[in-house]
Amino acid sequence: MKEKNKIAVIGIGNILMSDDGAGIFALRILKERYHIPEDVELIDGGTKGLELLPFVEGKEKILFIDAVNFGKPPGFVGHLTKDEIPDYFATKLSVHQIALPDLIGAGRLMGVLAEEIHLVGIQPQSIDTGYGLTGEVEENLERLVDASVEILRQWGVKLTEKNDRVSYYTVMKG
């Protein structure tokens, strides 16, 4: 019998802090646009940090989706692997990001961390208080979703579209 939820896809961020919510909006688009197989769990990680440890425990692969300070123009979409993640979070972008390297470190110490961890991120323009993404980030949100889908497909996840009309505006209102 196939074990359930071998892969975790975790959207991170605060939707009330402008572009900091990009990871959450991207996760919502994935959930509404695609049929998600049983062995993949989509998790709204919000700003939980170390509280996510039980959700990553026992997973074979983890994909984080977040706003990341790459030092690039707003809307830039980048991809990091497990060993690269702590370097990009040395400069704190928001409160929750200090916890991502802590989560990875705690998972390593406890021996419960997946061998394969990736993060797809988008360079924010603003993380000020406000609901909704800035123009540059909104324009590139589909690239963030596409990068996430690409990694999942590389992992052998079969994603089929159930609703190709799902967009940022659809999930923003829902």
N, C-alpha and C positions, 0 to 999 in steps of 0.2 A: 504494500500500500504506500502511496506517495505521501510524504510528510507535508503538512500544510505550512504555508507562510515561510518558505525558505529565504525569500527575498523581502526586504523592507525598503519602501520608498518613503522618505520622511521629508515633508515640507517644513521648513523652519522660517520663523519670522513673526512679525507683529503687523497685522493688517491695518492697525490704527496709526502706524508710523510710516506713512507714504510707501516708498520703494522697499522698505524693510519687509513688506508683506508679499513681495514677488514670489517667494518660494511657496507660500500658501496658495496664492492664486494659480500658479503653475500646477500644483498638486490637484487642485479642484478641477482644472481643465482636463488633466489626465483621467481623473475619476469619471467625469461626465462624458468625455469623448470616446473612451475606449472600454471594451470588455476587458476586465482585469482577471487573469487566471487565478485559481485558488491558491497557488503557491506564492503569490505576491500580495503583500499587505501594504496598503496605502495608509500613512499615518500623518495626521496634522500635528506636528511637533510643537507648533506655536513657539513659545519661549521657554520650554520646559527644561532644557539643559540636561543635567544629570538624572532628572526624573525619567528620561527616555531609556535609561539602562535596561529595565525589564523588557522594553520593546525591541531592543537590538540583540538581546541575549538569545543565543541559539540560531541566529540567522546565518546563512552562508554568504550572503551578499547584501550590502546596504548602499543605497543611493540617497544622498542628501541633496535637497534643492533649496537654495538660499540666495540672499543678496550678499555679495562678497566684495570687499575693497581690493580689487586687482590693481588699482592705481591706473586704470584705463578710463577712456571716455564713458559717460553714462550710457547704459544699454549694452556694453560689451558683455558677451557671454563666454565664460571660460569653464574649463574642466580640470579638476584636481583629483589626484589619487590619494590614498590613505596617508602616505608618508609626506605629501606636499601640504596637506591641510593645515597642520599647526603653524607653518611659516606664514600663511596668508592671514591667520587670525592673531598674529603677534600685534598688529595694529587693530585695535578694537573698533569695529564698525557700529556695533550696538550691544546692548547688555547681554543678549542671549549668546553672542558669538564667543565670548570668553569661555562658555560652557562646552562648546563643541570639541575643542582640543581636550578639555577635562573629561568629557564623555569617552572619547577615544582612548585616552590614557587610562581611565578607570576600567574600561572594558578590556584593555590589554593586561592590566595588572590582575584582573579577576579571571583572565583566560576565557572570556565569553565573547570576545569581539570577532566579527567576521574577518576572514582572510582578505576578502575583496571589498573595499570601500571606495566609493567615488563621490565626488561632490560636483554638481553643476551649479554655477552661480552666475548672477548678473550684476554688473557694476551699477550701484544705485546713484541717483542724482541727489536725492534728498531722503533723509530719515527723520524729518521733522514730523510733528503730530499732524495727522491728516489721513482721511480714508481715501484710498485710490493711489494709483501709480502716476508718476510724472510722465510727460510725453515720451522721452527717450526710452524709458524702461518699458512703458506700455507698448511702444512700437516694436520692441525686441522680445517681448514676452513669448511669442510663438517660437522664437529661436531657442529659448530656454526649455520650452516644452519639447521641441524637436530633439534637442541634445539629450534630454532625459529618455525619450523614446529610443533614440539610437543606442544608448548604453544598455537599456533593457533588452533590446533586440540582439545586441552583441552577447548578452548573457543567455540567449536562447528563449527569451520570453516571447510568446506569440500574442501580439496585440492586434486586435481587429477593431476598426472604428464602429461605434454604435450611433454616434451623432456628430457628424462633421461640422455642424453649425454652432457648436459650443465655442465660445470666445471669452475673452477677458470680461466683456460686459455681461455675459450670461452669468458667470460665476461671481462677479462682483455684486450683483443684485441678489444672488441666492445665498 
